[in-house]
Amino acid sequence: MKVRFLDLSLNLKQQNNIIKPLKKIMKHGIFVMGPEVRQFEKKISKFCNRDYCVSVGSGTDALYLALKSLNLKKNDEVITSSLSWIATANAIHLNNLKPVFADIDDDLNISPQSIQRLITNKTKAILTVNYTGKISKLDQLEKICKKNNLFLLEDCAQSFGSKKKSQISGSNGILSTFSFNPMKVFGGLGEGGAILTNNINLNKKLQILRYNGTKNREFLLQPSLNCRLDTIQASFLLERFKNVKKIIRKRNQNAKLYNEYLKEIVVTPKIEKNETHSFYTYTILCKNRDKLRKYLSSKNIETQIQHPILMPLQKPYKKFKSDIFNAKKVVKKILCLPINEKLNKKEITYVAKSIKEFYER
């Protein structure tokens, strides 16, 4: 049996469902920022309990423009998690700001205690990352930001549809950002992203920043980049949105099966009460990680190691402040198992059985 980590192919029904909207786009001919883009923005802002949504060309665009819109000064510090994809740190650095890397807790998200150790008079913002799809400790982060007069930004690239009590991913902080890369739980046919806020002035500014910093295409207000969303991507995402809740439910069902089979063998993700986890990845912590991965590969089971190099250990960022004692230990144990919604119970059982076999040898 072969178990794929991710299968992005579309079946015939899915292909047919997107043909009609594509024909409509080809008829009206507005291939960038067409009417479907605005429809998509309204749907996402409503889903995430936000007043405004500004769609952009990628999740990296979203992070970059969100930080740019805050008018922070050169060398101001932004504290973020040490465990994320490099786009998070790049967005800070490319805005002429200093990334400061906090440690992580056992849930793989940023540690509020670590943040408090890193705050200085230069700290202006906290950029939290909902890693693997699990929402961060936002209540604690909001208190820290309020006490220290800091901006809170929520990187939701991995957590579309996740919930914690009354909080839904994307509804928190002054700004929140999404990625709609094809690998995401809610992904497009290519790159796409969005920035959400309740601040009308930031909304207006972001609409300018995403179009080279211009108003009405001609009047330059602030130099920026072209970060608009293609109409075709918006159209596909509108179609895919119809099934996103179903996709998340299936991933949670898969995760519960894994947890049942593996809870006595490896450290499994904890699903708390009143929490919906989108499970962008199903990430275990395990001993002899590399040997286990090689063994699973011999069984035709695909796995991934998500972000094996901590951001502060990447060459360009080694010079910046960090507090990563726990992260350095944890990253050596991380292994991501197949969790996508196309998996069936037989395949999940096979993966779990193979892991058990490895540790019983």
N, C-alpha and C positions, 0 to 999 in steps of 0.2 A: 504494500500500500504506500502511495506517495501522498504526503500531506504538505500542501503548499502554505507558505507563510501568508501570502496575499495573492488574491486573484482579482484583477481589475477588469477582466473581460466582461462584455455585455452580451446577454442572451438576445435572441431574436425579438422577444417582446420589448425588452428595454431599448433595443435599437429602433424599433418601430415607433416607440413612444416619443423619441426625440426628433424624428424626421419631420413631423408636422410643424413643431415650433421653429425648426431650422428653415423650413420653406417660407414661413412667415417673415423671418428675418431677411432672407434673400429677396423677398418681395418688397419690404419697406427700405432695405438697403442701408440701414443705420447700424454698421457693424461694431462701432465703439460707442458706448454710452447710449444705446438705444432705449426704447420704452421698457423693455424687459429688465434693464438694469435698475430702474426706479422701482419697478414691481418687486424685484428681489430685495432691494434695500428696505422697503416697507415691511415685507414679510419677515425679514431677519430682525429688524428693530422691535417689531411686535412680539416675536417669539422670545426674544431676550429681555423683554420688559425695559427697553430703552426708548428714548425719544427720537434719537437720530442714528442713522447708519450711513456711513460713507464707504462705498465699495471701492476697492483698489486692485491693482494687478497681481498682488501676491501677499502672503503673510509677512514677508520681509518688508514690503512696501508699507504695510499696515503698522508694523513696529517703528519703522524709520519715521514715517510721517506723524505718528502719534507723539513721539518724543519731540520732533521738530516743532509741532504746534504749541508746545508749552513755553517756548521762548526762554529756555534755560541758558545760562551763561557758559562760556567755554571753561572746561575743567570742573564744572559742577559734577557731583558724584551721584550715580544711580546704583542702588543696591539691587542685585538680582541673584537668582539661584545659580549655583555652580554647575548644576546638572540640567542642561538643556541643549538644543542644537545651537550651533555657532551663530545663527541669525540673530539670536537674542542679544548677544554681546556686540555683534557687528553694528546693530542698529544704534546702540548707545555710543560706540566709538566713532561712528561715521557722523554723528551729530556733535563731534568735538567735546563729548562728555567722557567722564571717567567711569568705567564699569568697576563695581566693587562686588566681589563674589562671596555670597553667604553659604553657609553649610546647609545640609538637608537633614530632615528628620526621617524616621523609619518609614513614613509613607512616601518617601522620595521627593517630597515637596520642600520648599524653602523653610528654614527654621526661624521662627520669630525670635528665639533667644539669640541666635547667631546675628540676626539683623541688629539687635540692640547693642551688641558688642562692636558693631562696625559703624554706627552712626557718628558723624562728625558735624561740624558747623558748615561743611561743604556739601553734605548730603541734601539732595533736593527731591528725590523720588525713590519709590520702591517699585520694581517691576517684577511681579510674581508670575510664576509659570505653573499652570495646572498640568503637572507632569503625568503622562500616561492616560490623562483624561480625568484624574481625580482633582477635585477642587481644593485649593490651598486653604490654610487656616485663616480665612478672610476676616473673621471677627477680630482676631488678634492683630492682624496686619492693619486693619482700619484704626484700631486703638493706638497703635504705634505711630501711624501717620498723623492722626489728630493731635497727639501729644507733642510731636516734633515738627508739626506744620509741613508735612511732606505730601507730595502727590502720590497716589496709588494707581498703578496701571496693572491691568490683568491680561497676561498673555494666554489666550484661550485656544491656541493653535491646535492643541490635542484634545480639547474638551467640549466640543460643540454638543449641546444637549445634556450635559452633566448638571446635576442638581445637588444641593446640600441644604436641607431644611427648606426655607422659603427662597433661597438664593439659586438662581440659574446662572450657569456659566455665561459670562459676557455682560452681566448686569451690574458689575462691581467696579469701584474706582472711578476716577475722573474720566478715564478712557479704557476701553478694552479692545483687544484685537483678535482676529481670526485668520486662519489659513484655510483655503479650500483646495489645497494641493490634492491630486488624485489619490494619494495614499491615506488621506484623512477619512475618518468615519463619514463625514459629509464632505465629499470631494467632487471636483469638476472634471472636465475633459482635459484640463491643463491647469495653469496657475491661476489663483484668485485669492482675494483677501478682503477684509472689511475692518473698519474702525467704528466702534459704537460709543456714544456719549449721551448725556442728558444736558450738556452745556451748549446752548444755541450759538454762542460766539465761536467755540471750538469747531462746531459743525460747519459753520460758514467758512472758517479758516481752512479746514481740511479739504473742503470742496475746491478751494483755490489752490492749495498746495498739491493736490493730486493732478492738476493740469498745468504743470510747469510754473506754478505760482501766479497764474494770470486770472483776470476777471474778464469774462466774455471773450476769451481766447487772445485778446489783443493787449490789454492793459496789465503790464507786469507789476505786481504788488510785492512779491518776495521770490527770489530765485528758488526754484524747486525742480522736481523731476516729473516726467510723464508717467503717472501711475494709475491710469484709468483701467476699468474692467471691460473686457470685450463682451459685447452683447451675447455672443454665442455661449460664453461661459455662464452668464447670468441665466440664459434660457435653460441650459442643461441643469444648473443648480436648482432652478424652480421646479423642474421635473423630478429631480432626485429628492427634493425636500418633502415630497408627498410620502416618501417611504422612510424618512430618517428616524422617526420614532420606532418603527418596526425593526430597523437595522440595530438600533441601540438596545432594544429588548432582546434581540437574538444574541447579541454580544454578551449581554448580562447573563443570559441563560447558559451560554458557553462557559463563562467565567465561574458560575456556580458549580457547574459540573467539574471543572478543573479543581476548584477549591475542595470539593468533596473527595476527589480522588487523591489529591496531592498534599492535603493539609498536614499530614504526619510525616511527609517526606522532605519537603522544601518549605521555604517561607513564601506564602501565597499572599496576593493582595487582599487587604481587609476592606470589606464592604460594610460601612457603618449604617446604623438605622437612619431613616429619613435621607438616604443618599442614593442618587442615581449616578452611576459611573459609566461614562461612554466607552471605556476600554478601547482607546486608540491602540494601546498594546496591553497584552496580559504579561506582566513582568514578574518573574519569580526571583528570589535571591537563593542561591544554591552553592554548595561546596563543589570543588573540582569543576567549575563552570566550563572551562575550555574542553576538558575531557568529555563532559556530558554532552556538550554541543557536537563534538566529533562523533560520539556514539549515536546521537539522534540522527545525524547526517547519514550514517551508515544504515540507518533504518528508513531512509528516504523521508525524513521529517525536517522541514526547513525551519530554522530559527534565526533570530537576529540579536545582536548586542546593540542596544540603542544608546548612542552617544558614549562610546567607550573611553573617549578622552574628555575629561572635565574641561570646561571652557577656560578656567584659569591656568590650566596646564598646556593649553595651546600656545605656541611660540609667541604670537603677538601680544598675549595677555598675561604672560608670566610676571610682568613688572607691576601689575596692579594688585591692590590689596585683596586678600582672600582669607576665608576662615573655613577650611574644608576638611577637617579631621575625619568626620563621619563619612563624608562623600567619597574620600579616597579609599576607604574600606569597602563601602557599599558597591562602588562602580565595578569592582573586581568580581562581584557575585551576580550581577544583573544578567538575566537571560530572558528574552521575549519569545513566548510560544505563539503558535498560530491561534488567532482568536476571531478571525473575520467571520462575517455572518453567513458565508457559504459553507462553513464546516458543518458536518453532521455529528451525531453522538458517537457513531462508530469510529470516526477519525479522532475525536477528542479522547475517547477511551484508549485508542491505540497509542496516542502520544503519552498519556498518563501511564499506561502499562509499561511503555518503553523506558520512561524515567524511573519507575519503580525497579525495573529489571537492572538498570545501570547501578543503582545503589545497593542492590542485593547480590551483585556478582562477588 
